[in-house]
Structures are given as structure tokens and as C-alpha cells.
Amino acid sequence: MVLPTVALVGRPNVGKSTLFNKIVGKKISIIEDTPGVTRDRLYQDTIYNNKPFSLIDTGGIDMENVTFNEEIKTQALIAIEEADVIVFMVDGKEGITSNDLEISKILRRSKKKVIVAINKIDTKTAQENLYDFYELGFDTYIPISSIHNLGYIELLDAITMDFREADVEEDTRLKFSIIGRPNVGKSSLVNALLNEERAVVSDIAGTTRDSIDTTLKYNGEEYVMIDTAGMRKKGKVFESIEKYSLIRSMRAISRSDICLVVINADEGITEHDKHIAGYAINEGKGLILVVNKWDLVKDKSIKEFTQLVRNEFQFATFAPVVFLSALTKKRIHTLMPEVIKVAENIKREIKTSILNEVISEAYELNLPPTYKGKRLKIYFVSQSGIKPPKFTFRVNNKGLVHFSYERYLINKLRENFDFTGTPIEIKFKNRSGDE
């Protein structure tokens, strides 16, 4: 099922990220140093009282700062539009501000369910300011302290009040998402696989409004296809339609087992294509690079374009590359066999004895370098998970692991086992039990 979405919104430094980490149960850092990517919104699926939902952490909206980063404001507005429930966080210690009042106007216009979370209520000043916040004009106000756990249960009860409980029967069908920039042919690809006009296809970028789940039957098996794209609503102009597409793609990625990143062969590879593929890998999803509109390319062979893809996607050399034309259906038959192959690889399990034999041989073949007279020793390896395959190495001192040697071990795993299309996660633990 498509999960309801909750957005945390408010001005900077009111405690949104602290609350986000508390609700999802782990600390998730925001990556800001990737070239060409703004401080993107964080999506995380979580569950409370058997009611699953998707939570979005947004950047602080500063309406008063003329030098304020418009991209952060834009993405906060997108999150508001995406949300079913908005948690409007304010700082009880500071009291109501003109910035809070301006944000409240935006939220009222959204016509969404808004819960005002008055944070830092553990101080005397905050308790004195409490009733001032009713000026914001909403129905539900919950005093909380993200740090001291006050009001946390009451807030989650209010957020999930109208959410459905999780289905007892889990959907075990493979889910793959069709993601990519606007107008690369995602909806056309869905239609080609279904052999029918199910999605709206147009040359206008962003004609798919929301992510669409469709059941695909192939060779007697059922699969769930998730088609997604961004669209600018009339009257709302965002700084970049690609950013809007990225938000929706991220949501689709989180629900997928495998991501098909569609590239427009006619336009070539862009930085944004690489960013989207990077998000899929960071989420541990299977990955296939689909070069669409191949019928329009006259000056390159498949071999030449494959080399171009490999050069541009050096961080995803494990991903298979498929060339096709969704419009003419040329080579469309080559896609589903790759999906099935990757589906097998993301859940591939390796026998412990064989795994240790391979790693032991790799270790002897290329000993890790010494550091201050000490050398990394690998005692034992075991597989600790699938989707993606995860491996745990028991070592003498995990502080001796160099990133280049970690990469070497991953390459050795790929050489010996078929992990085409799937990332691999490895972690090191000290044999003494000191994590």
C-alpha cells in the first residue's frame, strides 16, 4: 500500500531533525557536499502502533531572511504538498515569531491537517508562552520536548489517528520503480511493458502527477511497477522541475526492491541522472540503467554508449545497462530478464564455508598494509542479510581497515559470486565484541 506521508515543517532550529531522528529511531545525517545537489529532504518509512507512514524532514523555512536559500524553501513547499499530515514545529522557549505567523499562512492555504508541536516545553518560559501559539489558527496543539521525551506519545497518537494499520499479509511480490528525470520516457516504458496506454504519455516534462503502482504479469509471475515523475502545478513555480522529480523518485526508491534509472539516449547523461542512481544505491536497492530512446541515436553503437555509461557511472559498475526504445518497443524484450536476474542477486545467499574460503584466499593473495606495526587480520566472515547482500567480517581491529582494502574485498566478492545489479554492504566487527 502507498504509505501516508507526514512532513515536519517550521523555521530553522526549532528541533525538527531531533524529532525526525527520534520517530524513525536512528540518526540520519543530511548529505550536503554532493556537487549539484541541494540540502534534499529526508524521507524515511517508520511505524507506530502498527500504523506505517513515511516521514519527511524539511529544511527550516526562514521567511524573514532576504538571503535565504530559495531551494530549501522550495523543497519545504514540495514536502507540504506531498504530506497528508503536517507537523508544524515551533519553539516554545522563544515564543511565537513573525516567521511562525508567515509559515502558518502557507500551511492554512494547503488545506492539510496541521498539528502544532510546541517544542522545548520543559522550560518555564515555554510554559508561559504556550497559549500565545493559539494565534497561529489551528485546531491541534501538543506541547513536547524532543530531548526529554515529553508529549512524544501524544504527538504520535495525533499524527496517526486516521492512518490504517499495516496489512497482516505482506505483499511479497517484487517491486521495481521506474525513476529518472522528467521526459526521459518513464511512462512510455511502463506502457510498453504493459502493452497498453495506462499512464499519460506526453512530450511535456512532468505529466505523471504521482507515483503509480501497476501490476505486471510476466512469465506467470506478478510484479509491482512503480512509475513516478514530477509535475509543476498551475500557479506554483518551483526553481527546478528536476528537484520536484527527485522528491517523488526518492519516495518511490524507498518502496522498491529494484530501481530502473531511465536515461534519455538522445539527450545524453546528465549529473541529475547520476544523482538519482546514487540515491538508489544509498538506499541499498538493486539497480538497472535503462537507456531509452535508443532509436534516436545514430552516431554511436551500443558498445560505444555502454563505455560512456561506464565512464559516467563509475560508482555503479555493477549495474547492468539495457538499451531500448519504449516508443517503438525495440529491444523492450531485453529488460524483464535483467529485472529477474537482479531480483535473484539482491537476495543471493552464500554458504559460510565457501564465503570464508574465498575471503581467506583473497587475504593471502593481497595482505593489507601495516599501520604502526599492526596488520589487519580477518578471522571469520558471515552473511548477515539480503536486499542488499550484507556481510560481517570479524577482525582483530576494525580501525586498521583502509577504504581501499574494503573496496578490494567487495571486488573479490563480485568476482566470485554473481552480484550483478546489487550493491554490497560489508561491515567490520572486532572479534573481542568491541563494536
C-alpha positions in Angstrom: 0.0 0.0 0.0 1.1 3.6 -0.5 2.0 5.0 2.9 0.5 8.2 4.3 3.1 11.0 4.5 3.9 13.2 7.4 6.1 16.4 6.9 7.9 18.2 9.7 7.8 21.9 8.9 9.0 25.0 10.7 11.6 27.7 10.9 15.3 26.8 11.4 16.5 25.4 14.7 13.2 24.5 16.3 14.1 20.8 16.7 12.7 19.2 13.5 15.7 17.0 12.9 15.9 15.8 16.5 12.2 14.8 16.4 12.7 13.2 13.0 15.6 11.0 14.3 13.5 10.1 17.4 10.5 9.0 15.4 12.5 6.9 12.9 14.6 5.5 15.7 18.1 6.4 14.3 20.3 9.3 13.4 20.3 10.0 9.7 22.7 12.6 8.6 21.9 15.0 5.8 24.4 14.9 2.9 25.2 18.4 1.8 28.6 18.1 0.0 27.4 16.3 -3.2 28.1 18.6 -6.1 24.9 19.9 -7.7 22.5 18.6 -5.0 20.9 21.0 -2.6 20.1 20.0 1.0 17.5 17.5 -0.1 14.6 16.4 2.0 14.9 13.2 4.1 12.3 10.5 3.6 12.1 7.6 6.0 9.4 4.9 6.4 8.5 4.2 10.0 5.7 2.6 12.0 3.8 3.5 15.2 1.2 1.2 16.8 1.2 -1.0 13.7 0.4 2.1 11.5 3.2 2.6 8.9 3.9 6.1 7.4 6.5 8.0 5.6 8.2 10.8 7.4 9.8 13.9 5.8 12.3 16.2 7.5 12.4 19.6 5.8 14.9 22.4 5.9 13.9 25.4 8.0 11.7 28.0 6.3 13.1 31.5 7.0 10.6 34.0 5.5 12.4 37.0 7.0 15.9 36.3 5.6 16.3 38.0 2.2 19.4 36.0 1.5 17.6 32.8 2.4 18.3 29.8 0.2 15.2 29.6 -2.1 16.0 25.9 -2.9 15.4 24.9 0.7 12.2 26.9 0.8 11.1 25.3 -2.5 11.7 21.8 -1.2 9.8 22.5 2.0 6.9 23.7 -0.1 7.0 20.5 -2.1 7.0 18.5 1.2 3.9 20.4 2.3 2.2 19.5 -0.9 3.2 15.8 -0.6 2.0 15.5 3.0 -1.2 14.1 4.4 -0.4 15.4 7.8 1.9 18.4 8.6 3.6 18.7 12.0 4.3 22.5 12.4 7.1 22.8 14.9 7.6 26.0 16.9 10.0 26.9 19.7 8.1 27.3 23.0 11.1 28.9 24.7 11.4 31.7 22.1 7.7 32.2 21.8 5.7 33.0 18.6 7.6 34.9 15.9 6.6 36.8 12.8 8.3 33.9 10.9 5.9 31.4 12.5 2.9 33.6 11.5 4.1 33.7 7.9 4.6 29.9 7.8 1.1 29.4 9.3 -0.4 31.3 6.4 1.3 28.9 3.9 0.1 25.9 5.9 -3.5 27.2 6.1 -3.6 27.6 2.3 -2.5 24.0 1.9 -5.8 22.8 3.4 -3.9 19.9 5.0 -4.3 18.5 8.6 -1.8 20.5 10.7 -0.6 19.6 14.2 1.3 22.3 16.0 4.1 20.8 18.1 5.3 23.3 20.7 8.9 22.2 21.4 11.2 22.8 24.4 8.2 22.8 26.7 10.4 21.6 29.6 11.3 25.2 30.4 9.3 27.7 32.5 9.5 30.3 29.8 8.0 27.9 27.2 5.1 27.1 29.5 4.4 30.8 29.9 4.4 31.2 26.1 2.2 28.2 25.5 -1.1 29.9 24.8 0.3 32.5 22.6 0.7 29.9 19.9 -3.1 29.6 19.5 -2.8 32.8 17.5 -1.5 30.6 14.6 -5.1 29.5 14.0 -5.0 25.7 14.0 -7.1 23.1 15.9 -4.4 20.8 17.4 -1.6 21.9 19.7 0.7 19.5 21.5 3.5 20.6 23.9 6.6 18.4 23.5 10.2 18.2 24.4 12.1 16.2 21.8 15.1 15.8 24.1 13.3 14.9 27.3 10.6 12.7 25.7 7.6 14.9 26.9 4.5 14.8 24.7 6.0 12.3 22.3 3.3 9.6 22.6 0.5 12.2 22.4 2.0 13.7 19.2 2.3 10.3 17.5 -1.2 9.4 18.5 -2.5 12.6 16.9 -0.3 12.1 13.8 -1.5 8.5 13.1 -5.1 8.9 14.3 -6.6 8.4 10.8 -3.9 6.1 9.4 -4.7 2.4 8.5 -3.0 -0.4 10.4 -0.5 -2.5 8.4 -1.9 -5.4 6.5 -1.3 -8.7 8.2 -0.5 -10.3 4.8 2.7 -8.9 3.5 3.0 -8.3 -0.3 5.9 -10.5 -1.3 5.8 -9.5 -5.0 8.9 -7.9 -6.4 8.6 -4.2 -6.6 10.6 -2.2 -9.1 10.4 1.5 -9.7 10.9 3.5 -12.9 12.8 6.6 -11.9 14.7 9.3 -13.7 14.5 12.9 -14.9 11.2 14.3 -16.4 10.6 13.5 -20.0 13.1 10.6 -20.3 10.2 8.2 -21.2 9.3 6.6 -17.9 5.6 6.4 -18.6 6.2 5.2 -22.1 8.3 2.4 -20.7 5.5 1.4 -18.3 3.1 1.3 -21.2 5.4 -0.7 -23.4 5.9 -3.3 -20.7 2.1 -3.4 -20.1 1.4 -3.2 -23.8 -1.4 -0.7 -23.2 -1.9 3.0 -22.6 -2.2 3.1 -18.9 -0.2 6.1 -18.0 -0.5 9.6 -19.5 2.3 10.0 -22.1 3.3 13.4 -23.3 6.3 15.4 -24.5 5.6 17.9 -21.7 8.0 17.2 -18.8 6.2 16.0 -15.7 2.9 14.8 -16.9 2.8 12.0 -14.3 1.3 13.6 -11.2 2.0 11.0 -8.5 3.7 7.6 -8.2 1.5 5.0 -9.8 1.6 1.3 -8.8 0.7 -1.2 -11.5 0.7 -5.0 -11.5 2.7 -6.5 -14.3 2.3 -10.2 -15.2 5.4 -11.7 -16.8 6.1 -15.4 -17.4 3.3 -16.4 -14.9 4.7 -14.2 -12.1 3.3 -10.9 -10.8 5.4 -7.8 -10.3 4.6 -4.3 -9.0 5.8 -1.5 -11.1 6.1 2.0 -9.6 6.0 4.8 -12.1 7.0 8.2 -10.8 7.6 11.7 -12.1 7.3 15.3 -11.0 4.9 18.0 -12.3 4.6 21.7 -11.6 1.1 22.6 -10.6 -0.5 25.7 -12.2 0.2 28.8 -10.1 3.2 27.2 -8.4 6.6 27.7 -10.0 9.5 25.9 -8.4 13.1 26.7 -9.1 13.7 23.4 -11.0 11.3 20.7 -12.1 14.2 18.2 -11.7 14.1 18.9 -7.9 10.4 18.1 -7.8 11.0 14.9 -9.8 13.8 13.9 -7.4 11.5 14.2 -4.4 9.0 11.8 -5.9 11.7 9.5 -7.1 13.1 9.2 -3.6 9.7 8.2 -2.3 9.5 5.5 -5.0 13.0 4.3 -4.3 12.2 3.6 -0.6 9.3 1.3 -1.6 11.3 -0.6 -4.2 13.4 -3.7 -4.4 15.0 -2.6 -7.7 15.3 0.8 -9.3 15.3 1.2 -13.1 17.0 4.6 -13.8 15.8 5.7 -17.2 18.3 7.8 -19.3 17.4 9.7 -22.4 19.8 8.5 -25.0 19.0 11.4 -27.3 20.0 14.0 -24.6 22.9 12.0 -23.1 23.8 11.5 -19.5 23.3 14.4 -17.0 24.6 15.0 -13.5 21.0 14.6 -12.3 20.8 11.1 -13.8 23.8 10.2 -11.6 22.4 11.8 -8.5 19.2 9.7 -8.9 21.2 6.5 -9.3 23.2 7.5 -6.3 20.1 7.7 -4.1 19.1 4.2 -5.2 22.5 2.8 -4.2 22.5 4.7 -0.9 19.1 3.0 -0.1 20.6 -0.4 -0.9 18.3 -1.1 -3.8 19.0 -3.2 -6.9 19.9 -1.0 -9.9 19.5 -1.2 -13.7 20.4 1.6 -16.1 17.9 1.8 -18.9 19.0 3.8 -21.9 15.7 4.8 -23.6 15.0 6.4 -27.0 17.8 4.4 -28.4 16.1 4.5 -31.8 17.1 8.2 -32.0 20.8 7.7 -31.6 22.6 7.3 -35.0 26.2 8.3 -34.2 27.1 5.7 -31.5 27.0 1.9 -31.2 25.7 0.1 -28.1 29.4 -0.7 -27.3 30.4 2.9 -27.5 27.4 4.2 -25.5 28.0 1.4 -22.9 31.5 2.7 -22.4 30.2 6.2 -22.0 27.8 5.0 -19.3 30.6 3.2 -17.5 32.7 6.3 -17.5 29.9 8.4 -16.1 28.6 5.9 -13.6 31.9 4.7 -12.1 30.2 4.3 -8.8 27.7 1.8 -10.3 29.8 -0.5 -12.4 27.8 -3.4 -11.1 24.6 -2.2 -12.7 23.5 -3.8 -16.0 22.8 -1.5 -18.9 19.8 -2.1 -21.1 19.2 -0.3 -24.4 15.7 0.0 -25.8 13.0 2.3 -27.3 9.8 2.4 -25.2 8.1 4.2 -28.1 8.9 1.7 -30.9 9.2 -1.3 -28.4 12.5 -2.1 -30.0 14.6 -4.3 -27.6 11.9 -4.0 -24.9 12.2 -7.8 -24.5 15.7 -7.4 -23.1 14.5 -5.6 -19.9 12.5 -8.1 -17.8 15.2 -10.8 -18.0 17.6 -8.3 -16.4 15.0 -7.4 -13.7 14.6 -11.1 -12.9 18.4 -11.7 -12.8 18.8 -8.7 -10.4 15.9 -9.9 -8.3 17.8 -13.1 -7.7 21.0 -11.3 -6.9 19.7 -8.9 -4.3 18.6 -11.9 -2.2 21.5 -14.2 -3.0 22.9 -16.1 0.0 26.4 -17.6 0.1 27.3 -20.6 2.2 29.6 -19.6 5.1 32.2 -22.2 4.3 32.5 -21.0 0.7 32.5 -17.4 1.7 35.4 -17.9 4.2 37.3 -19.8 1.6 37.1 -17.0 -0.9 38.0 -14.3 1.6 40.8 -16.3 3.0 42.3 -16.7 -0.4 41.8 -13.0 -1.2 43.5 -12.1 2.0 46.6 -14.3 1.4 46.8 -13.0 -2.2 46.9 -9.4 -1.1 47.8 -8.8 2.5 46.5 -5.5 3.9 49.2 -2.9 4.6 50.6 -2.5 8.1 49.9 0.6 10.2 52.2 1.4 13.1 53.5 -2.1 13.0 50.0 -3.7 13.1 48.2 -5.5 10.3 44.5 -6.2 9.9 43.6 -9.9 10.4 40.3 -11.4 9.2 39.2 -14.3 11.4 35.7 -15.1 10.1 33.1 -13.8 7.6 29.4 -14.4 7.6 26.5 -13.2 5.6 24.3 -11.0 7.8 21.4 -10.0 5.4 20.0 -9.7 1.9 18.3 -6.9 -0.1 21.1 -6.0 -0.5 23.6 -8.8 0.4 25.3 -7.8 3.7 28.5 -9.4 5.1 30.1 -9.1 8.5 33.9 -9.5 8.9 35.2 -10.4 12.3 38.7 -8.8 12.6 41.4 -8.1 15.1 41.0 -4.3 14.9 38.4 -2.6 12.6 40.4 0.6 13.0 43.0 -1.0 10.7 40.6 -1.3 7.7 41.5 1.1 4.9 38.8 2.1 2.4 40.9 0.8 -0.5 41.1 -2.7 1.2 37.4 -2.7 1.9 36.9 -1.9 -1.9 39.3 -4.8 -2.7 37.2 -7.3 -0.6 34.0 -6.1 -2.3 35.6 -6.6 -5.7 36.6 -10.1 -4.7 33.1 -11.0 -3.6 31.9 -9.8 -7.0 34.5 -11.8 -8.9 33.4 -15.0 -7.2 29.7 -14.6 -6.9 27.0 -13.1 -9.2 26.0 -9.8 -7.6 25.2 -8.1 -10.9 22.8 -5.2 -10.3 23.0 -5.1 -6.5 25.1 -3.1 -4.1 27.0 -5.0 -1.4 27.3 -3.8 2.2 30.1 -5.0 4.4 30.9 -4.1 8.0 33.8 -5.0 10.3 33.5 -6.0 13.9 36.2 -6.7 16.4 36.4 -10.3 17.5 36.6 -9.2 21.1 33.0 -7.9 20.7 34.0 -4.3 20.8 31.9 -2.7 18.1 
